[in-house]
Amino acid sequence: DENTTLQFQPPLDEQNYGATAAHARHLPRESVSRNSPAKRDYVITGVLCYANLINFMDWFIVPGILLDIQKYFKLSDGDAGLLQTVFILCYMLAAPFFGYLGDRHNRKIILGAGIFFWSGVTLGSSFIKESYSWVFFLSRGLVGIGTASYSTIAPTIIADLFEEGKRTTMLSVFYIFIPVGSGLGYVLASSMADATGDWHWAFRITPCMGALALVLLILVVPRRTQRRTEAHRALSISGTIRVAAEKPGVQRTGKTTWCEDVISLGKNWSFVWSSLGLTAMAFVTGALGLWVPLFLYRAKVVQGIVSPCLEESCNSSDSLIFGGITIGTGILGVIAGAEVARRLRKINNKADPLICAVSMFISAVCLYIALIVAQTNIVFTFIFIAFGELFLSVNWAVVTDILLYVVTPRRQSTAIALQILVSHLLGDAGSPYLIGIISNAIQAKNANSFQWSFWSLQYSFIMCAFVGVFGGSFFLLTSFYIEEDRKEATQ
C-alpha cells in the first residue's frame, strides 16, 4: 500500500506552467528542493522506458509478419484484422481494473506481474499449430491483459518522480518508446522471419527482453513507489483520502469511490474532448499499424515492382521500411511536439490542444494523399505516410501532459485507465477489423484479382483521413475549456 499524509504551507509565489503547474504552487518550499530529481529517479525512468519499448514491440510483431500469419492460419482480411481487435479489446477492458489497483495498491508488484504474464504468454504463442488458430487469438487477448497493467501505471510513477517542466521532458522520453517500440516490432518480426525462415521465432525474442526488464524492475524500482506530496495525491487502500485544508497544518478526511471519480472526470470537458481526440488518433494509428505493410505490398504487386507471394515465407521488406519510418518519425515527432509545446505555452495558455488540433489536420491530409498516389508512385506513398505518422506522433506526450494538469493527482491513474478504455474501445480496437471487413465486402462484390485486392484496402483506408479531421476538431473543442479546468485542478 502507498499511504501519504499531506501537510501544506502557504502557496509559493512563483507561477509555474506545464504538466505539474496545477500542483507545484501548493508544495512547501522545502519540498521543492528535497524533491529535485536524483540519479535514482532517472535510472527508474530508464527501466520503465525499456519495459515500454518491449511492451510496444510485442504489440506490433503480428503486423510485421501479417502476410505469413494469414497464410499459416488461412485467415481472410477480416480475420486478420480481428487479431489486433482481440488484443486491443482485452487490453482496454483490463485497463480500468488496473487503474483502480494502481491508485490503491503497490504499483511495483502490479508492474512486475504484468511483465511476467505478457512475456510468458507471448513465448507460448510461438508454439501454436496451424489447426489451432483460436488459441492464437486467445493468446493475443491474454497479452493485451498483461500490457494493460503496465500502460496504466508506469506514467504515474514517472509523474511522481519529477515536477514542473522536467515532468514534460521525461514523459516525452517515455512516450518516444511508443513509436520506437512499434517500429522495432516490425523490424524484429520481419528480420527473424527472414533469418530463420520461420515466423514463429519472432515471438521468442521479446520474452527474453521481458525477463531482463523484470529483473531490472526488481533491483531498481523501490518496493513502495512514493507518491509526490501534492494536494489530493495521498490515497490509502481503503479509499480514505487525506488532503490539506485551506489553512496550513489542518487536515480533513474524505472518501471517494471509483464511480465518483468517473462522474467527476465526466464533468471535466478538457479531459473528455482530449480523450475523444486521442480516440481518433488511436483509430488511425491502429488501422495504419496493422494494414500499411500489407497495403504497400499489394501496391507494389499492382505496379509490377514485386511478384505475388505464393510461398510460405514472404518478403518482409515493406515491414522493415515501415518499421524504420515509424521509429524515425516517432522520435522526431514526440521531441518536436514537446519542444513546440514548451515554447508556445509561454505565449498562449491554449497551446497544447491547438498543437494537437493542427497536427491532426495536417496528418489527415498527408494520409489521404498517400492513399491516392499509392497505385502510381510507391516512393511518394512512403513519403506522405512518413509525414502522416510524424504529425500523429507530435501529440503523444502533449495529450498525456494535458491529462496530468487538468485532472487532480489522486484521480490520474483512473483517468489514464478511462482514457485507455475509451480511446481503444472507439479507436484501434475496431479500426483494424473494420478495415478488414470492408475490404472483404468490396472483394466479394468484384473479381478475384490482385487489382481489386489492392483497391479494397485503398477504399477502406480512406475513412482514416476523415477520422483524423474529427480528431483535430475534438482538440479544438478542448482549447475552449483548458484554462478553466486547469484552474479547477489546482484547488
C-alpha positions in Angstrom: 0.0 0.0 0.0 1.1 3.6 -0.7 -0.1 6.0 2.0 0.9 9.6 2.4 -0.3 12.2 4.9 -0.1 15.7 3.5 0.6 18.9 5.3 1.0 22.1 3.2 2.4 25.5 3.7 1.0 28.6 2.0 1.5 28.5 -1.8 4.6 29.6 -3.5 4.8 33.0 -5.2 6.2 31.6 -8.4 3.8 30.9 -11.3 4.5 27.5 -12.8 3.2 26.0 -16.0 3.4 22.6 -17.6 2.4 19.1 -16.5 2.7 19.9 -12.8 1.8 23.5 -12.8 -1.5 22.6 -11.5 0.1 21.3 -8.3 3.5 22.8 -7.8 2.1 26.0 -6.3 0.9 24.0 -3.3 4.2 22.4 -2.4 6.1 23.6 0.7 9.3 25.5 -0.1 11.5 22.8 1.5 9.7 20.2 -0.6 10.8 21.8 -3.9 14.5 21.3 -3.1 14.0 17.9 -1.5 12.1 16.6 -4.5 14.6 17.7 -7.1 15.4 14.7 -9.4 18.0 12.3 -8.1 20.1 9.9 -10.2 17.9 7.1 -9.0 14.9 8.8 -10.4 16.5 8.8 -13.9 17.5 5.2 -13.6 13.9 4.2 -12.6 12.6 6.1 -15.6 15.1 4.4 -17.8 13.9 1.0 -16.6 10.3 2.0 -17.2 11.2 3.3 -20.7 12.9 0.0 -21.5 9.8 -2.0 -20.4 7.7 0.4 -22.5 9.9 -0.4 -25.5 9.2 -4.2 -25.1 5.6 -3.5 -24.5 5.1 -1.9 -27.9 7.4 -4.3 -29.7 5.0 -7.1 -28.6 2.1 -5.1 -29.9 3.5 -4.9 -33.5 5.1 -8.3 -34.0 1.9 -9.5 -35.6 1.5 -6.6 -38.2 5.2 -7.1 -39.1 4.6 -10.7 -40.3 0.9 -10.5 -41.0 1.1 -12.0 -44.5 2.9 -15.1 -43.1 0.3 -15.4 -40.3 -2.5 -15.0 -42.7 -1.2 -17.8 -44.9 -0.3 -20.1 -42.0 -3.7 -19.9 -40.3 -5.6 -19.3 -43.6 -7.1 -16.0 -42.4 -9.1 -13.6 -44.5 -8.6 -9.8 -44.3 -11.5 -9.6 -41.7 -10.0 -12.4 -39.6 -6.5 -10.8 -39.7 -8.0 -7.5 -38.6 -9.8 -9.4 -35.8 -6.4 -10.5 -34.4 -5.5 -6.9 -33.4 -9.0 -6.2 -32.3 -9.0 -9.1 -29.8 -5.7 -7.8 -28.4 -7.0 -4.2 -28.0 -10.4 -5.3 -26.6 -8.8 -7.3 -23.8 -6.3 -4.5 -23.2 -8.9 -1.8 -22.9 -11.2 -3.8 -20.7 -8.4 -4.7 -18.3 -7.2 -1.1 -18.1 -9.8 0.4 -15.7 -9.2 -2.6 -13.3 -5.5 -1.9 -13.2 -6.1 1.8 -13.0 -8.2 1.2 -9.9 -5.5 -1.1 -8.4 -2.8 1.4 -9.3 -4.4 4.2 -7.3 -4.8 2.0 -4.2 -2.1 -0.8 -4.1 1.6 -1.3 -4.6 2.4 -0.3 -8.2 5.8 -2.2 -8.4 4.1 -5.5 -7.8 1.4 -4.8 -10.4 4.1 -3.8 -13.0 6.2 -6.9 -12.3 3.2 -9.3 -12.5 2.2 -7.7 -15.8 5.6 -8.0 -17.4 5.9 -11.7 -16.3 2.5 -12.5 -17.6 2.7 -11.0 -21.1 6.2 -12.3 -21.7 5.2 -15.8 -20.8 2.1 -15.8 -23.0 4.0 -14.3 -25.9 6.6 -17.2 -25.7 3.8 -19.8 -25.5 2.1 -18.4 -28.6 5.1 -19.2 -30.7 4.4 -23.0 -30.4 0.8 -22.9 -31.6 0.0 -25.2 -34.5 -1.9 -24.1 -37.6 -5.0 -26.1 -36.8 -5.4 -24.1 -33.5 -5.9 -20.6 -34.8 -8.4 -19.9 -32.0 -5.6 -20.5 -29.4 -3.5 -17.9 -31.2 -6.4 -15.4 -31.0 -6.8 -16.2 -27.3 -3.0 -15.7 -26.6 -3.1 -12.2 -28.2 -6.0 -11.3 -25.9 -4.1 -12.5 -22.8 -1.1 -10.5 -23.9 -3.4 -7.4 -24.1 -4.4 -8.0 -20.4 -0.8 -8.2 -19.3 0.2 -5.0 -21.1 -2.7 -3.1 -19.7 -1.2 -3.4 -16.2 1.9 -1.6 -17.4 0.5 1.2 -19.6 -1.9 2.5 -16.9 0.6 2.6 -14.1 4.1 3.4 -15.4 3.3 7.0 -16.5 2.0 7.8 -13.0 5.3 6.7 -11.4 7.2 9.0 -13.7 4.8 11.8 -12.9 5.6 11.3 -9.2 9.4 11.4 -9.7 9.5 14.8 -11.5 7.9 18.2 -11.3 7.4 21.3 -13.4 8.9 21.3 -16.9 11.0 18.2 -16.1 7.9 16.0 -16.0 7.0 17.0 -19.6 10.6 16.1 -20.7 10.6 12.8 -19.0 7.1 11.8 -20.2 8.3 12.8 -23.7 11.2 10.4 -23.4 8.8 7.7 -22.1 6.4 8.1 -25.0 9.1 8.2 -27.6 9.3 4.5 -26.9 5.8 4.0 -28.3 6.8 4.6 -31.9 10.3 3.3 -31.4 9.0 0.0 -29.9 6.3 -0.2 -32.6 8.8 0.2 -35.3 11.2 -2.3 -33.7 8.3 -4.7 -33.5 8.1 -4.6 -37.3 11.8 -4.8 -37.7 12.2 -7.7 -35.2 9.3 -9.7 -36.7 10.4 -9.4 -40.3 14.1 -9.9 -39.6 13.6 -13.0 -37.6 11.2 -14.4 -40.2 13.7 -13.8 -43.0 16.7 -15.0 -41.0 15.1 -18.3 -39.7 12.6 -18.9 -42.5 10.0 -19.4 -39.7 7.8 -16.6 -38.4 7.3 -18.3 -35.1 10.8 -17.2 -33.9 9.6 -13.6 -33.9 7.6 -14.3 -30.8 10.6 -15.8 -28.9 12.8 -12.6 -28.6 10.7 -10.2 -26.6 10.1 -12.7 -23.7 13.8 -12.8 -23.2 13.9 -9.0 -23.1 10.9 -9.0 -20.8 12.8 -11.2 -18.3 15.6 -8.7 -18.2 13.1 -5.9 -17.7 11.6 -7.8 -14.8 15.0 -8.3 -13.1 15.8 -4.5 -13.5 12.4 -3.6 -12.1 13.0 -5.8 -9.0 16.5 -4.3 -8.5 15.9 -0.7 -9.3 12.4 0.4 -8.5 11.8 0.7 -4.7 9.2 -1.6 -3.1 7.0 1.4 -2.4 6.9 3.9 -5.2 6.4 7.1 -3.3 3.6 9.4 -4.4 4.6 13.0 -4.6 3.2 15.0 -1.7 0.7 17.2 -3.6 -2.9 18.1 -2.8 -5.2 15.1 -3.3 -2.2 12.8 -4.0 -2.5 10.6 -0.9 -4.8 7.7 -1.2 -4.9 4.6 1.0 -6.0 1.1 0.3 -9.4 1.8 1.9 -10.1 4.7 -0.3 -9.5 7.3 2.5 -8.1 10.5 1.2 -6.2 12.9 3.4 -5.7 16.3 1.9 -4.6 19.6 3.2 -7.2 22.0 4.4 -7.3 25.6 3.4 -5.1 26.5 6.4 -1.6 25.2 6.9 -1.3 22.2 9.2 -5.1 21.4 9.2 -6.3 18.1 7.7 -9.6 16.8 6.6 -10.5 13.3 5.7 -12.9 12.2 3.0 -13.8 9.1 1.0 -14.2 8.6 -2.8 -15.3 5.7 -4.8 -14.4 4.7 -8.3 -17.8 5.7 -9.6 -17.5 9.1 -8.0 -14.1 9.5 -9.7 -15.6 8.6 -13.1 -18.5 11.0 -12.6 -16.1 13.8 -11.7 -13.9 13.1 -14.8 -17.0 13.1 -17.0 -17.6 16.7 -15.9 -14.1 17.7 -16.9 -14.6 18.8 -20.5 -10.9 19.2 -21.3 -10.4 15.6 -20.3 -13.5 14.5 -22.3 -12.7 16.3 -25.5 -8.9 15.5 -25.4 -9.8 11.8 -24.8 -12.0 11.8 -27.9 -9.2 13.4 -29.8 -6.9 10.7 -28.6 -9.5 8.2 -29.7 -9.3 9.5 -33.3 -5.5 9.2 -33.1 -5.9 5.6 -31.9 -8.3 4.8 -34.7 -5.9 6.0 -37.3 -2.7 4.5 -35.8 -4.4 1.2 -35.2 -5.5 0.9 -38.8 -2.2 2.0 -40.2 -0.2 -0.1 -37.8 -1.8 -3.4 -38.9 -2.5 -2.8 -42.6 0.1 -0.5 -44.0 2.8 -3.1 -44.7 0.2 -5.4 -46.5 -1.2 -2.3 -48.3 2.3 -1.4 -49.6 2.9 -5.0 -50.7 -0.3 -5.0 -52.7 0.5 -1.6 -54.2 3.9 -3.0 -55.4 2.2 -6.1 -56.9 -0.2 -3.9 -58.8 2.7 -1.7 -60.1 4.7 -4.8 -61.1 7.5 -4.0 -58.7 7.3 -7.3 -56.9 5.8 -10.7 -57.8 2.8 -12.1 -55.8 3.9 -14.1 -52.7 2.8 -17.7 -53.2 5.5 -19.3 -50.9 5.2 -19.9 -47.2 7.8 -17.3 -46.2 7.1 -13.9 -47.9 9.4 -11.0 -48.4 9.1 -8.6 -45.4 10.9 -5.6 -46.8 7.8 -3.4 -46.5 7.6 -4.2 -42.8 11.3 -3.3 -42.4 10.9 0.1 -44.2 7.6 0.9 -42.4 9.3 0.0 -39.1 12.1 2.3 -39.8 9.7 5.1 -40.8 7.7 4.5 -37.6 10.9 4.7 -35.4 12.3 7.9 -37.1 9.0 9.8 -37.3 8.1 8.8 -33.8 11.3 10.1 -32.2 11.2 13.3 -34.2 7.5 13.8 -33.7 7.5 13.3 -29.9 10.6 15.5 -29.4 9.2 18.2 -31.7 5.8 18.1 -30.1 7.2 18.5 -26.6 9.6 21.4 -27.6 6.9 23.3 -29.6 4.5 22.9 -26.7 7.2 24.2 -24.2 7.8 27.3 -26.3 4.2 28.1 -27.2 3.0 27.8 -23.6 4.9 31.0 -22.8 2.7 33.0 -25.1 -0.6 31.0 -25.3 -2.3 29.1 -22.4 -4.2 27.1 -25.0 -1.1 25.9 -26.9 -1.3 22.2 -26.1 -4.8 21.4 -27.6 -4.1 23.8 -30.5 -0.9 21.9 -31.3 -2.7 18.7 -31.2 -5.5 20.0 -33.5 -3.2 21.4 -36.2 -1.1 18.2 -36.3 -4.2 16.0 -36.7 -5.4 18.1 -39.6 -2.1 18.0 -41.4 -1.7 14.3 -40.7 -5.2 13.6 -42.2 -4.2 15.5 -45.4 -0.9 13.6 -45.7 -2.5 10.2 -45.3 -5.2 11.0 -47.9 -2.5 12.0 -50.5 -0.5 8.8 -49.7 -3.6 6.6 -50.4 -4.3 8.4 -53.7 -0.8 8.1 -55.1 -0.2 4.5 -53.9 -1.2 2.9 -57.3 1.2 5.1 -59.3 4.2 6.1 -57.2 5.3 4.0 -54.3 8.1 6.5 -53.3 5.6 9.3 -52.8 3.4 6.9 -50.9 6.2 6.2 -48.4 7.0 9.9 -48.1 3.4 11.0 -47.3 2.9 8.1 -44.9 6.0 9.2 -43.1 4.7 12.8 -42.8 1.3 11.5 -41.7 2.9 9.4 -38.9 5.2 12.3 -38.0 2.3 14.7 -37.2 0.4 11.9 -35.4 3.5 11.4 -33.1 3.6 15.1 -32.2 0.6 14.5 -30.0 1.6 11.6 -27.8 3.3 13.4 -24.9 1.2 16.5 -25.3 -2.1 14.7 -24.8 -0.8 13.0 -21.7 0.5 16.3 -20.3 -3.0 17.8 -20.8 -4.5 15.0 -18.7 -1.9 15.4 -15.9 -2.6 19.1 -15.4 -6.4 19.1 -15.8 -7.0 16.1 -13.5 -6.3 16.1 -9.8 -3.4 13.7 -8.9 -5.4 11.3 -6.9 -7.5 10.5 -10.0 -4.7 10.3 -12.5 -4.4 6.5 -12.7 -8.1 6.2 -13.0 -8.2 9.0 -15.7 -5.4 7.3 -17.7 -7.3 4.0 -17.4 -10.6 5.6 -18.6 -8.8 7.3 -21.4 -7.3 4.0 -22.5 -10.7 2.3 -22.3 -12.5 5.0 -24.4 -9.7 5.6 -27.0 -9.3 1.8 -27.6 -13.0 0.9 -27.5 -13.9 3.6 -30.1 -10.4 3.7 -31.7 -7.9 1.0 -32.5 -10.0 -1.9 -31.1 -12.3 -1.7 -34.0 -10.4 0.1 -36.8 -8.2 -2.9 -37.9 -11.2 -5.2 -38.0 -13.4 -2.6 -39.6 -10.9 -2.0 -42.4 -10.6 -5.8 -42.9 -14.4 -6.5 -43.2 -14.9 -3.5 -45.5 -12.1 -4.9 -47.7 -13.7 -8.3 -47.6 -17.0 -6.9 -48.6 -15.5 -5.0 -51.6 -13.6 -8.0 -52.8 -16.7 -10.2 -52.5 -18.6 -7.9 -55.0 -15.8 -7.8 -57.5 -13.5 -10.1 -59.5 -10.9 -12.0 -57.5 -7.8 -10.2 -58.7 -4.6 -8.5 -57.3 -6.0 -5.2 -58.6 -9.2 -5.5 -56.5 -7.2 -6.8 -53.6 -5.3 -3.5 -53.6 -8.4 -1.3 -54.3 -10.3 -2.9 -51.5 -7.7 -1.9 -48.9 -7.3 1.5 -50.5 -11.0 2.3 -50.4 -11.2 1.0 -46.8 -8.3 3.2 -45.7 -10.0 6.5 -46.9 -12.0 6.6 -43.7 -8.9 7.1 -41.7 -8.3 10.6 -43.2 -11.8 11.7 -42.3 -11.5 10.3 -38.7 -8.3 12.4 -38.4 -10.3 15.5 -39.3 -12.7 14.7 -36.5 -9.8 14.2 -34.1 -8.5 17.7 -34.9 -12.0 19.1 -34.2 -12.1 17.4 -30.8 -8.8 19.0 -29.8 -10.1 22.4 -30.9 -13.0 21.9 -28.6 -10.5 21.1 -25.8 -9.0 24.5 -26.2 -12.2 26.2 -25.2 -12.2 24.6 -21.7 -8.5 24.0 -20.9 -7.8 27.1 -18.9 -10.9 26.7 -16.6 -10.2 23.0 -16.0 -6.6 23.7 -15.2 -7.5 26.2 -12.6 -10.1 23.9 -11.0 -7.5 21.1 -10.8 -5.2 23.4 -8.6 -7.9 23.9 -6.0 
